[in-house]
């Protein structure tokens, strides 16, 4: 028996229409084929997830009062720029829930009272963020160490700083207020020690305290 190509085409069309009507009936809408696409949900951005980076700029004022016969006053305005990386993602439900953050810090300072006129340098910082789920207020503390250059040592009448290169140690506590998940206002209370570890004849050192404010972005 000869099977004409036209009959084969008609049979194929009828089969496809039948399949479409069957799918429509199963979906509850006769004559309509419903095609569903499964889309992977997009995770909400978290500023403290491992690998997230932070960039912040702060400015403030520190004072080093006279505390001895050889310790002159040194007050200065300081500006900091920091780039940080979140080392882990916060877990758990305790009050100290949080994560660690590693930061690179560049800074400059203008002396407003005391010998010399400027200091500038860099530090490495380790910060711990106290992160509660959904919190807008996020406190933290950080410690760090680095080095700085200065022109204070040129003033031979002072004994605070005796060389062009000095070491710097810092310990700060801070608080962020999140405007949204990617932007926050930052305030810190700062302590800084500056000395040359007795590598120069003059090394009374500087112990300064103060506060700073700025803004941070996360990406």
Helices and strands as residue ranges (DSSP letters): H 5-27, E 53-63, E 75-86, E 98-113, E 118-130, E 137-150, G 152-154, E 165-180, E 183-195, E 206-218
